[in-house]
């Protein structure tokens, strides 16, 4: 059985470990050039929003 302070440390470390994993994954994707330009993403999102707006009119 864990003491409350040990449990608090364990609870705080889990999100940190998950964040480190996501950073490592993103770094690997960048190294493999598996990324998309942010401007392109926003352009596509704006197009989708426009289509949705048009279909509701």
C-alpha distance matrix in Angstrom:
0.0 3.8 6.7 9.4 11.7 9.7 9.4 13.1 14.1 12.8 14.6 17.7 17.9 18.1 21.4 22.7 22.2 24.0 26.7 27.3 27.7 30.2 32.1 32.3 33.6 36.1 37.2 37.8 39.8 41.9 42.6 43.8 45.8 44.1 44.3 46.6 48.5 47.1 50.7 51.1 47.9 49.2 52.6 51.3 49.2 52.2 54.3 51.8 51.7 55.5 55.7 53.4 55.4 58.7 57.6 56.7 60.2
3.8 0.0 3.7 6.4 8.0 6.0 6.0 9.6 10.5 9.7 11.7 14.4 14.8 15.6 18.8 19.7 19.7 21.7 24.1 24.6 25.5 27.9 29.5 30.0 31.5 33.8 34.8 35.7 37.8 39.6 40.4 41.8 43.7 42.1 42.2 44.3 46.0 44.6 48.1 48.8 45.7 46.8 50.3 49.2 47.1 50.0 52.3 50.0 49.7 53.5 54.0 51.7 53.6 57.0 56.1 55.2 58.5
6.7 3.7 0.0 3.8 5.5 5.2 6.3 8.7 10.1 10.7 12.3 14.4 15.5 16.9 19.6 20.4 21.0 23.1 25.1 25.8 27.1 29.3 30.6 31.4 33.2 35.2 36.1 37.4 39.4 40.9 41.9 43.6 45.2 43.7 43.5 45.6 47.0 45.4 48.8 49.7 46.6 47.5 51.1 50.2 47.9 50.7 53.2 51.0 50.5 54.3 55.0 52.7 54.3 57.8 57.0 55.9 59.2
9.4 6.4 3.8 0.0 3.8 5.5 5.0 6.2 8.7 9.8 10.4 12.4 14.3 15.6 17.8 18.9 20.0 21.9 23.5 24.7 26.1 28.0 29.3 30.5 32.2 33.9 35.0 36.6 38.3 39.7 41.0 42.7 44.1 42.5 42.0 43.8 45.0 43.2 46.5 47.5 44.4 45.0 48.6 47.8 45.4 48.0 50.6 48.4 47.7 51.5 52.3 49.9 51.4 54.9 54.2 53.0 56.2
11.7 8.0 5.5 3.8 0.0 3.8 5.4 5.0 6.3 8.7 9.9 10.7 12.4 14.6 16.6 17.0 18.4 20.7 21.9 22.7 24.6 26.5 27.4 28.7 30.7 32.2 33.1 34.8 36.7 37.9 39.0 41.0 42.4 41.0 40.5 42.4 43.5 41.7 45.0 46.2 43.3 43.9 47.6 47.0 44.7 47.3 50.0 48.0 47.4 51.1 52.1 49.9 51.3 54.8 54.4 53.3 56.4
9.7 6.0 5.2 5.5 3.8 0.0 3.8 5.4 5.1 6.2 8.7 10.0 10.6 12.6 15.3 15.5 16.2 18.7 20.4 20.8 22.4 24.7 25.7 26.5 28.5 30.4 31.2 32.6 34.7 36.1 37.0 38.8 40.5 39.1 38.9 41.0 42.4 40.8 44.4 45.4 42.4 43.3 47.0 46.3 44.1 46.9 49.4 47.5 47.1 50.8 51.7 49.6 51.3 54.7 54.2 53.3 56.5
9.4 6.0 6.3 5.0 5.4 3.8 0.0 3.8 5.4 5.0 6.1 8.6 9.8 10.9 13.5 14.6 15.3 17.1 19.1 20.1 21.3 23.3 24.8 25.8 27.4 29.2 30.5 31.8 33.5 35.1 36.3 37.9 39.4 37.8 37.5 39.4 40.9 39.2 42.7 43.5 40.4 41.3 44.9 44.0 41.7 44.6 47.0 44.8 44.4 48.2 48.9 46.7 48.4 51.8 51.1 50.2 53.5
13.1 9.6 8.7 6.2 5.0 5.4 3.8 0.0 3.8 5.4 5.1 6.2 8.6 10.3 11.9 12.9 14.5 16.2 17.5 18.8 20.6 22.2 23.4 24.8 26.5 27.9 29.2 30.9 32.5 33.8 35.2 37.0 38.2 36.7 36.0 37.8 38.9 37.1 40.4 41.5 38.5 39.1 42.8 42.1 39.8 42.4 45.0 43.0 42.4 46.2 47.1 44.9 46.4 49.9 49.5 48.4 51.6
14.1 10.5 10.1 8.7 6.3 5.1 5.4 3.8 0.0 3.8 5.5 5.2 6.1 8.8 10.8 10.8 12.1 14.6 15.7 16.4 18.4 20.3 21.2 22.3 24.4 25.9 26.8 28.5 30.4 31.6 32.7 34.7 36.1 34.8 34.3 36.3 37.5 35.9 39.4 40.5 37.7 38.5 42.2 41.6 39.5 42.3 44.9 43.1 42.7 46.4 47.4 45.5 47.1 50.5 50.2 49.4 52.5
12.8 9.7 10.7 9.8 8.7 6.2 5.0 5.4 3.8 0.0 3.8 5.5 5.1 6.4 9.4 10.0 10.4 12.6 14.5 15.2 16.5 18.7 20.0 20.9 22.6 24.5 25.6 26.8 28.7 30.3 31.4 33.0 34.6 33.1 32.9 35.0 36.6 35.2 38.7 39.5 36.6 37.7 41.3 40.4 38.4 41.4 43.7 41.7 41.6 45.3 46.1 44.1 46.0 49.3 48.8 48.2 51.4
14.6 11.7 12.3 10.4 9.9 8.7 6.1 5.1 5.5 3.8 0.0 3.8 5.6 5.6 7.5 9.3 10.5 11.6 13.4 15.0 16.2 17.7 19.4 20.8 22.1 23.7 25.2 26.7 28.1 29.7 31.2 32.7 33.9 32.2 31.6 33.5 34.9 33.2 36.6 37.4 34.3 35.2 38.8 37.9 35.7 38.6 41.0 38.9 38.6 42.3 43.1 41.0 42.7 46.1 45.6 44.8 48.0
17.7 14.4 14.4 12.4 10.7 10.0 8.6 6.2 5.2 5.5 3.8 0.0 3.8 5.6 6.2 6.8 9.1 10.6 11.4 12.9 14.9 16.2 17.3 19.0 20.7 21.9 23.1 25.0 26.6 27.7 29.3 31.1 32.2 30.7 29.9 31.7 32.8 31.1 34.5 35.6 32.7 33.4 37.1 36.5 34.4 37.1 39.7 37.9 37.6 41.2 42.3 40.4 42.0 45.4 45.1 44.4 47.5
17.9 14.8 15.5 14.3 12.4 10.6 9.8 8.6 6.1 5.1 5.6 3.8 0.0 3.8 5.7 5.0 6.1 8.6 9.8 10.4 12.3 14.3 15.2 16.3 18.3 19.9 20.8 22.4 24.3 25.6 26.8 28.6 30.0 28.7 28.3 30.5 31.9 30.5 34.1 35.1 32.3 33.4 37.0 36.4 34.6 37.5 39.9 38.2 38.2 41.9 42.8 41.1 42.9 46.2 46.0 45.5 48.7
18.1 15.6 16.9 15.6 14.6 12.6 10.9 10.3 8.8 6.4 5.6 5.6 3.8 0.0 3.8 5.4 5.1 6.3 8.6 9.9 10.7 12.5 14.3 15.4 16.6 18.5 20.0 21.2 22.7 24.5 25.8 27.2 28.6 26.9 26.7 28.8 30.5 29.2 32.8 33.4 30.4 31.7 35.2 34.3 32.4 35.6 37.7 35.8 35.9 39.7 40.3 38.6 40.6 43.8 43.3 43.0 46.2
21.4 18.8 19.6 17.8 16.6 15.3 13.5 11.9 10.8 9.4 7.5 6.2 5.7 3.8 0.0 3.8 5.4 5.0 6.1 8.6 9.7 10.5 12.2 14.1 15.2 16.4 18.2 19.8 21.0 22.4 24.2 25.7 26.6 24.9 24.2 26.0 27.4 25.9 29.4 30.2 27.2 28.3 31.9 31.0 29.1 32.1 34.5 32.6 32.6 36.3 37.1 35.5 37.3 40.6 40.3 39.9 43.1
22.7 19.7 20.4 18.9 17.0 15.5 14.6 12.9 10.8 10.0 9.3 6.8 5.0 5.4 3.8 0.0 3.8 5.4 5.1 6.2 8.6 9.9 10.5 12.3 14.2 15.3 16.3 18.3 19.9 21.0 22.4 24.4 25.5 24.2 23.6 25.7 26.9 25.6 29.2 30.2 27.5 28.8 32.3 31.8 30.2 33.1 35.6 34.1 34.2 37.7 38.8 37.4 39.2 42.4 42.4 42.1 45.2
22.2 19.7 21.0 20.0 18.4 16.2 15.3 14.5 12.1 10.4 10.5 9.1 6.1 5.1 5.4 3.8 0.0 3.8 5.4 5.1 6.2 8.7 9.9 10.5 12.3 14.3 15.2 16.5 18.4 20.0 21.0 22.7 24.2 22.9 22.9 25.4 27.1 26.2 29.9 30.5 27.9 29.6 33.0 32.2 30.9 34.0 36.2 34.6 35.1 38.6 39.4 38.1 40.2 43.2 43.0 43.0 46.2
24.0 21.7 23.1 21.9 20.7 18.7 17.1 16.2 14.6 12.6 11.6 10.6 8.6 6.3 5.0 5.4 3.8 0.0 3.8 5.4 5.1 6.3 8.7 9.9 10.5 12.3 14.2 15.3 16.6 18.4 20.0 21.2 22.5 20.7 20.5 22.7 24.6 23.6 27.3 27.7 24.9 26.6 29.9 28.9 27.5 30.8 32.8 31.0 31.6 35.2 35.8 34.5 36.7 39.7 39.3 39.4 42.6
26.7 24.1 25.1 23.5 21.9 20.4 19.1 17.5 15.7 14.5 13.4 11.4 9.8 8.6 6.1 5.1 5.4 3.8 0.0 3.8 5.4 5.1 6.2 8.6 9.8 10.5 12.2 14.2 15.3 16.4 18.3 20.0 20.8 19.3 18.6 20.7 22.1 21.0 24.7 25.4 22.8 24.3 27.8 27.2 25.8 28.8 31.1 29.7 30.1 33.6 34.6 33.5 35.4 38.5 38.5 38.6 41.6
27.3 24.6 25.8 24.7 22.7 20.8 20.1 18.8 16.4 15.2 15.0 12.9 10.4 9.9 8.6 6.2 5.1 5.4 3.8 0.0 3.8 5.5 5.1 6.1 8.6 9.8 10.4 12.2 14.2 15.2 16.4 18.4 19.7 18.8 18.6 21.2 22.7 22.1 25.9 26.6 24.4 26.2 29.5 29.0 28.0 31.1 33.2 32.1 32.8 36.1 37.1 36.2 38.3 41.2 41.2 41.6 44.6
27.7 25.5 27.1 26.1 24.6 22.4 21.3 20.6 18.4 16.5 16.2 14.9 12.3 10.7 9.7 8.6 6.2 5.1 5.4 3.8 0.0 3.8 5.4 5.1 6.1 8.6 9.8 10.5 12.3 14.2 15.3 16.6 18.2 16.8 17.2 20.0 22.1 21.8 25.6 25.8 23.5 25.7 28.8 27.9 27.1 30.4 32.2 30.9 31.9 35.3 35.8 35.0 37.4 40.1 39.9 40.4 43.6
30.2 27.9 29.3 28.0 26.5 24.7 23.3 22.2 20.3 18.7 17.7 16.2 14.3 12.5 10.5 9.9 8.7 6.3 5.1 5.5 3.8 0.0 3.8 5.4 5.0 6.1 8.5 9.8 10.5 12.3 14.2 15.3 16.3 14.5 14.3 16.7 18.7 18.2 22.0 22.2 19.8 21.9 25.1 24.2 23.3 26.6 28.5 27.2 28.2 31.5 32.2 31.4 33.8 36.4 36.4 37.0 40.0
32.1 29.5 30.6 29.3 27.4 25.7 24.8 23.4 21.2 20.0 19.4 17.3 15.2 14.3 12.2 10.5 9.9 8.7 6.2 5.1 5.4 3.8 0.0 3.8 5.4 5.1 6.0 8.5 9.8 10.5 12.2 14.2 15.0 14.1 13.6 16.3 17.7 17.4 21.2 21.9 19.9 21.9 25.1 24.7 24.1 27.2 29.2 28.4 29.3 32.5 33.4 33.0 35.1 37.8 38.1 38.7 41.5
32.3 30.0 31.4 30.5 28.7 26.5 25.8 24.8 22.3 20.9 20.8 19.0 16.3 15.4 14.1 12.3 10.5 9.9 8.6 6.1 5.1 5.4 3.8 0.0 3.8 5.5 5.1 6.2 8.7 9.9 10.5 12.4 14.1 13.5 14.0 17.2 19.1 19.5 23.3 23.5 21.9 24.3 27.2 26.6 26.4 29.6 31.3 30.5 31.8 34.9 35.6 35.3 37.6 40.1 40.2 41.1 44.0
33.6 31.5 33.2 32.2 30.7 28.5 27.4 26.5 24.4 22.6 22.1 20.7 18.3 16.6 15.2 14.2 12.3 10.5 9.8 8.6 6.1 5.0 5.4 3.8 0.0 3.8 5.5 5.1 6.3 8.7 9.9 10.7 12.3 10.8 11.6 14.8 17.3 17.8 21.5 21.3 19.5 22.3 24.9 23.9 23.9 27.3 28.6 27.7 29.2 32.3 32.7 32.5 35.0 37.3 37.3 38.4 41.3
36.1 33.8 35.2 33.9 32.2 30.4 29.2 27.9 25.9 24.5 23.7 21.9 19.9 18.5 16.4 15.3 14.3 12.3 10.5 9.8 8.6 6.1 5.1 5.5 3.8 0.0 3.8 5.4 5.0 6.2 8.6 9.8 10.3 9.1 8.8 11.8 13.8 14.3 18.0 18.1 16.5 19.1 21.8 21.2 21.3 24.5 26.0 25.4 26.9 29.8 30.5 30.5 32.8 35.1 35.4 36.5 39.3
37.2 34.8 36.1 35.0 33.1 31.2 30.5 29.2 26.8 25.6 25.2 23.1 20.8 20.0 18.2 16.3 15.2 14.2 12.2 10.4 9.8 8.5 6.0 5.1 5.5 3.8 0.0 3.8 5.4 5.1 6.2 8.7 9.7 9.9 10.1 13.4 15.1 16.0 19.6 19.9 18.9 21.5 24.0 23.8 24.1 27.1 28.7 28.4 29.9 32.7 33.5 33.8 35.9 38.2 38.7 39.9 42.5
37.8 35.7 37.4 36.6 34.8 32.6 31.8 30.9 28.5 26.8 26.7 25.0 22.4 21.2 19.8 18.3 16.5 15.3 14.2 12.2 10.5 9.8 8.5 6.2 5.1 5.4 3.8 0.0 3.8 5.4 5.0 6.3 8.5 8.5 10.1 13.9 16.2 17.7 21.1 20.8 19.9 23.0 25.2 24.5 25.2 28.3 29.5 29.1 30.9 33.6 34.1 34.4 36.9 38.9 39.2 40.6 43.3
39.8 37.8 39.4 38.3 36.7 34.7 33.5 32.5 30.4 28.7 28.1 26.6 24.3 22.7 21.0 19.9 18.4 16.6 15.3 14.2 12.3 10.5 9.8 8.7 6.3 5.0 5.4 3.8 0.0 3.8 5.4 5.1 6.0 4.9 6.5 10.3 12.9 14.6 18.0 17.3 16.5 19.7 21.7 20.9 21.8 25.0 25.9 25.5 27.6 30.1 30.5 31.0 33.6 35.4 35.7 37.3 39.9
41.9 39.6 40.9 39.7 37.9 36.1 35.1 33.8 31.6 30.3 29.7 27.7 25.6 24.5 22.4 21.0 20.0 18.4 16.4 15.2 14.2 12.3 10.5 9.9 8.7 6.2 5.1 5.4 3.8 0.0 3.8 5.4 4.8 5.8 6.1 9.6 11.3 13.2 16.4 16.3 16.1 19.0 20.9 20.8 21.8 24.7 25.8 26.0 27.9 30.2 31.0 31.7 33.9 35.8 36.5 38.0 40.5
42.6 40.4 41.9 41.0 39.0 37.0 36.3 35.2 32.7 31.4 31.2 29.3 26.8 25.8 24.2 22.4 21.0 20.0 18.3 16.4 15.3 14.2 12.2 10.5 9.9 8.6 6.2 5.0 5.4 3.8 0.0 3.8 5.5 7.7 9.2 12.8 14.5 16.8 19.8 19.6 19.6 22.6 24.3 24.1 25.4 28.2 29.2 29.4 31.5 33.7 34.3 35.2 37.5 39.2 39.9 41.6 44.0
43.8 41.8 43.6 42.7 41.0 38.8 37.9 37.0 34.7 33.0 32.7 31.1 28.6 27.2 25.7 24.4 22.7 21.2 20.0 18.4 16.6 15.3 14.2 12.4 10.7 9.8 8.7 6.3 5.1 5.4 3.8 0.0 3.8 5.4 8.3 11.8 14.3 17.0 19.8 18.8 18.9 22.3 23.6 22.9 24.5 27.5 28.0 28.1 30.5 32.6 32.9 33.9 36.4 37.9 38.3 40.2 42.7
45.8 43.7 45.2 44.1 42.4 40.5 39.4 38.2 36.1 34.6 33.9 32.2 30.0 28.6 26.6 25.5 24.2 22.5 20.8 19.7 18.2 16.3 15.0 14.1 12.3 10.3 9.7 8.5 6.0 4.8 5.5 3.8 0.0 3.8 5.6 8.6 10.8 13.7 16.3 15.3 15.8 19.1 20.2 19.9 21.7 24.4 24.9 25.3 27.7 29.6 30.1 31.3 33.7 35.0 35.7 37.7 40.0
44.1 42.1 43.7 42.5 41.0 39.1 37.8 36.7 34.8 33.1 32.2 30.7 28.7 26.9 24.9 24.2 22.9 20.7 19.3 18.8 16.8 14.5 14.1 13.5 10.8 9.1 9.9 8.5 4.9 5.8 7.7 5.4 3.8 0.0 3.8 7.0 10.2 12.8 15.5 14.1 13.8 17.4 18.7 17.7 19.3 22.3 22.7 22.7 25.2 27.3 27.5 28.5 31.1 32.5 32.9 34.8 37.3
44.3 42.2 43.5 42.0 40.5 38.9 37.5 36.0 34.3 32.9 31.6 29.9 28.3 26.7 24.2 23.6 22.9 20.5 18.6 18.6 17.2 14.3 13.6 14.0 11.6 8.8 10.1 10.1 6.5 6.1 9.2 8.3 5.6 3.8 0.0 3.8 6.7 9.0 11.9 10.9 10.6 14.0 15.5 15.0 16.4 19.3 20.0 20.3 22.4 24.6 25.2 26.1 28.4 30.0 30.7 32.5 34.9
46.6 44.3 45.6 43.8 42.4 41.0 39.4 37.8 36.3 35.0 33.5 31.7 30.5 28.8 26.0 25.7 25.4 22.7 20.7 21.2 20.0 16.7 16.3 17.2 14.8 11.8 13.4 13.9 10.3 9.6 12.8 11.8 8.6 7.0 3.8 0.0 3.8 6.3 8.6 7.2 7.2 10.6 11.8 11.4 13.1 15.8 16.5 17.0 19.2 21.1 21.8 23.1 25.2 26.7 27.6 29.5 31.6
48.5 46.0 47.0 45.0 43.5 42.4 40.9 38.9 37.5 36.6 34.9 32.8 31.9 30.5 27.4 26.9 27.1 24.6 22.1 22.7 22.1 18.7 17.7 19.1 17.3 13.8 15.1 16.2 12.9 11.3 14.5 14.3 10.8 10.2 6.7 3.8 0.0 3.8 5.5 5.4 6.6 9.0 10.2 11.0 12.7 14.6 15.8 17.0 18.8 20.3 21.7 23.1 24.7 26.2 27.6 29.4 31.2
47.1 44.6 45.4 43.2 41.7 40.8 39.2 37.1 35.9 35.2 33.2 31.1 30.5 29.2 25.9 25.6 26.2 23.6 21.0 22.1 21.8 18.2 17.4 19.5 17.8 14.3 16.0 17.7 14.6 13.2 16.8 17.0 13.7 12.8 9.0 6.3 3.8 0.0 3.8 5.4 5.1 6.4 8.7 10.0 10.6 12.4 14.4 15.5 16.5 18.4 20.2 21.2 22.5 24.4 26.0 27.3 29.1
50.7 48.1 48.8 46.5 45.0 44.4 42.7 40.4 39.4 38.7 36.6 34.5 34.1 32.8 29.4 29.2 29.9 27.3 24.7 25.9 25.6 22.0 21.2 23.3 21.5 18.0 19.6 21.1 18.0 16.4 19.8 19.8 16.3 15.5 11.9 8.6 5.5 3.8 0.0 3.8 5.4 5.2 6.2 8.7 9.9 10.6 12.4 14.3 15.3 16.5 18.5 20.0 21.0 22.6 24.5 26.0 27.4
51.1 48.8 49.7 47.5 46.2 45.4 43.5 41.5 40.5 39.5 37.4 35.6 35.1 33.4 30.2 30.2 30.5 27.7 25.4 26.6 25.8 22.2 21.9 23.5 21.3 18.1 19.9 20.8 17.3 16.3 19.6 18.8 15.3 14.1 10.9 7.2 5.4 5.4 3.8 0.0 3.8 5.5 5.1 6.2 8.6 9.9 10.6 12.4 14.3 15.3 16.7 18.5 20.0 21.2 22.8 24.7 26.2
47.9 45.7 46.6 44.4 43.3 42.4 40.4 38.5 37.7 36.6 34.3 32.7 32.3 30.4 27.2 27.5 27.9 24.9 22.8 24.4 23.5 19.8 19.9 21.9 19.5 16.5 18.9 19.9 16.5 16.1 19.6 18.9 15.8 13.8 10.6 7.2 6.6 5.1 5.4 3.8 0.0 3.8 5.5 5.2 6.2 8.7 10.0 10.7 12.3 14.2 15.5 16.6 18.3 20.1 21.3 22.9 24.8
49.2 46.8 47.5 45.0 43.9 43.3 41.3 39.1 38.5 37.7 35.2 33.4 33.4 31.7 28.3 28.8 29.6 26.6 24.3 26.2 25.7 21.9 21.9 24.3 22.3 19.1 21.5 23.0 19.7 19.0 22.6 22.3 19.1 17.4 14.0 10.6 9.0 6.4 5.2 5.5 3.8 0.0 3.8 5.4 5.0 6.1 8.6 9.8 10.4 12.1 14.2 15.2 16.2 18.2 20.0 21.2 22.8
52.6 50.3 51.1 48.6 47.6 47.0 44.9 42.8 42.2 41.3 38.8 37.1 37.0 35.2 31.9 32.3 33.0 29.9 27.8 29.5 28.8 25.1 25.1 27.2 24.9 21.8 24.0 25.2 21.7 20.9 24.3 23.6 20.2 18.7 15.5 11.8 10.2 8.7 6.2 5.1 5.5 3.8 0.0 3.8 5.5 5.2 6.3 8.7 9.9 10.6 12.5 14.4 15.3 16.6 18.6 20.3 21.5
51.3 49.2 50.2 47.8 47.0 46.3 44.0 42.1 41.6 40.4 37.9 36.5 36.4 34.3 31.0 31.8 32.2 28.9 27.2 29.0 27.9 24.2 24.7 26.6 23.9 21.2 23.8 24.5 20.9 20.8 24.1 22.9 19.9 17.7 15.0 11.4 11.0 10.0 8.7 6.2 5.2 5.4 3.8 0.0 3.8 5.4 5.1 6.3 8.6 9.8 10.7 12.4 14.2 15.4 16.7 18.7 20.4
49.2 47.1 47.9 45.4 44.7 44.1 41.7 39.8 39.5 38.4 35.7 34.4 34.6 32.4 29.1 30.2 30.9 27.5 25.8 28.0 27.1 23.3 24.1 26.4 23.9 21.3 24.1 25.2 21.8 21.8 25.4 24.5 21.7 19.3 16.4 13.1 12.7 10.6 9.9 8.6 6.2 5.0 5.5 3.8 0.0 3.8 5.4 5.1 6.1 8.5 9.9 10.5 12.2 14.2 15.4 16.7 18.7
52.2 50.0 50.7 48.0 47.3 46.9 44.6 42.4 42.3 41.4 38.6 37.1 37.5 35.6 32.1 33.1 34.0 30.8 28.8 31.1 30.4 26.6 27.2 29.6 27.3 24.5 27.1 28.3 25.0 24.7 28.2 27.5 24.4 22.3 19.3 15.8 14.6 12.4 10.6 9.9 8.7 6.1 5.2 5.4 3.8 0.0 3.8 5.5 5.1 6.1 8.7 9.9 10.4 12.2 14.3 15.5 16.8
54.3 52.3 53.2 50.6 50.0 49.4 47.0 45.0 44.9 43.7 41.0 39.7 39.9 37.7 34.5 35.6 36.2 32.8 31.1 33.2 32.2 28.5 29.2 31.3 28.6 26.0 28.7 29.5 25.9 25.8 29.2 28.0 24.9 22.7 20.0 16.5 15.8 14.4 12.4 10.6 10.0 8.6 6.3 5.1 5.4 3.8 0.0 3.8 5.5 5.0 6.3 8.7 9.8 10.6 12.4 14.5 15.7
51.8 50.0 51.0 48.4 48.0 47.5 44.8 43.0 43.1 41.7 38.9 37.9 38.2 35.8 32.6 34.1 34.6 31.0 29.7 32.1 30.9 27.2 28.4 30.5 27.7 25.4 28.4 29.1 25.5 26.0 29.4 28.1 25.3 22.7 20.3 17.0 17.0 15.5 14.3 12.4 10.7 9.8 8.7 6.3 5.1 5.5 3.8 0.0 3.8 5.3 5.1 6.2 8.6 9.9 10.7 12.6 14.6
51.7 49.7 50.5 47.7 47.4 47.1 44.4 42.4 42.7 41.6 38.6 37.6 38.2 35.9 32.6 34.2 35.1 31.6 30.1 32.8 31.9 28.2 29.3 31.8 29.2 26.9 29.9 30.9 27.6 27.9 31.5 30.5 27.7 25.2 22.4 19.2 18.8 16.5 15.3 14.3 12.3 10.4 9.9 8.6 6.1 5.1 5.5 3.8 0.0 3.8 5.5 5.1 6.1 8.6 10.0 10.8 12.7
55.5 53.5 54.3 51.5 51.1 50.8 48.2 46.2 46.4 45.3 42.3 41.2 41.9 39.7 36.3 37.7 38.6 35.2 33.6 36.1 35.3 31.5 32.5 34.9 32.3 29.8 32.7 33.6 30.1 30.2 33.7 32.6 29.6 27.3 24.6 21.1 20.3 18.4 16.5 15.3 14.2 12.1 10.6 9.8 8.5 6.1 5.0 5.3 3.8 0.0 3.8 5.4 5.1 6.1 8.6 10.1 11.0
55.7 54.0 55.0 52.3 52.1 51.7 48.9 47.1 47.4 46.1 43.1 42.3 42.8 40.3 37.1 38.8 39.4 35.8 34.6 37.1 35.8 32.2 33.4 35.6 32.7 30.5 33.5 34.1 30.5 31.0 34.3 32.9 30.1 27.5 25.2 21.8 21.7 20.2 18.5 16.7 15.5 14.2 12.5 10.7 9.9 8.7 6.3 5.1 5.5 3.8 0.0 3.8 5.4 5.1 6.2 8.8 10.2
53.4 51.7 52.7 49.9 49.9 49.6 46.7 44.9 45.5 44.1 41.0 40.4 41.1 38.6 35.5 37.4 38.1 34.5 33.5 36.2 35.0 31.4 33.0 35.3 32.5 30.5 33.8 34.4 31.0 31.7 35.2 33.9 31.3 28.5 26.1 23.1 23.1 21.2 20.0 18.5 16.6 15.2 14.4 12.4 10.5 9.9 8.7 6.2 5.1 5.4 3.8 0.0 3.8 5.5 5.2 6.4 9.0
55.4 53.6 54.3 51.4 51.3 51.3 48.4 46.4 47.1 46.0 42.7 42.0 42.9 40.6 37.3 39.2 40.2 36.7 35.4 38.3 37.4 33.8 35.1 37.6 35.0 32.8 35.9 36.9 33.6 33.9 37.5 36.4 33.7 31.1 28.4 25.2 24.7 22.5 21.0 20.0 18.3 16.2 15.3 14.2 12.2 10.4 9.8 8.6 6.1 5.1 5.4 3.8 0.0 3.8 5.5 5.3 6.7
58.7 57.0 57.8 54.9 54.8 54.7 51.8 49.9 50.5 49.3 46.1 45.4 46.2 43.8 40.6 42.4 43.2 39.7 38.5 41.2 40.1 36.4 37.8 40.1 37.3 35.1 38.2 38.9 35.4 35.8 39.2 37.9 35.0 32.5 30.0 26.7 26.2 24.4 22.6 21.2 20.1 18.2 16.6 15.4 14.2 12.2 10.6 9.9 8.6 6.1 5.1 5.5 3.8 0.0 3.8 5.5 5.4
57.6 56.1 57.0 54.2 54.4 54.2 51.1 49.5 50.2 48.8 45.6 45.1 46.0 43.3 40.3 42.4 43.0 39.3 38.5 41.2 39.9 36.4 38.1 40.2 37.3 35.4 38.7 39.2 35.7 36.5 39.9 38.3 35.7 32.9 30.7 27.6 27.6 26.0 24.5 22.8 21.3 20.0 18.6 16.7 15.4 14.3 12.4 10.7 10.0 8.6 6.2 5.2 5.5 3.8 0.0 3.8 5.6
56.7 55.2 55.9 53.0 53.3 53.3 50.2 48.4 49.4 48.2 44.8 44.4 45.5 43.0 39.9 42.1 43.0 39.4 38.6 41.6 40.4 37.0 38.7 41.1 38.4 36.5 39.9 40.6 37.3 38.0 41.6 40.2 37.7 34.8 32.5 29.5 29.4 27.3 26.0 24.7 22.9 21.2 20.3 18.7 16.7 15.5 14.5 12.6 10.8 10.1 8.8 6.4 5.3 5.5 3.8 0.0 3.8
60.2 58.5 59.2 56.2 56.4 56.5 53.5 51.6 52.5 51.4 48.0 47.5 48.7 46.2 43.1 45.2 46.2 42.6 41.6 44.6 43.6 40.0 41.5 44.0 41.3 39.3 42.5 43.3 39.9 40.5 44.0 42.7 40.0 37.3 34.9 31.6 31.2 29.1 27.4 26.2 24.8 22.8 21.5 20.4 18.7 16.8 15.7 14.6 12.7 11.0 10.2 9.0 6.7 5.4 5.6 3.8 0.0
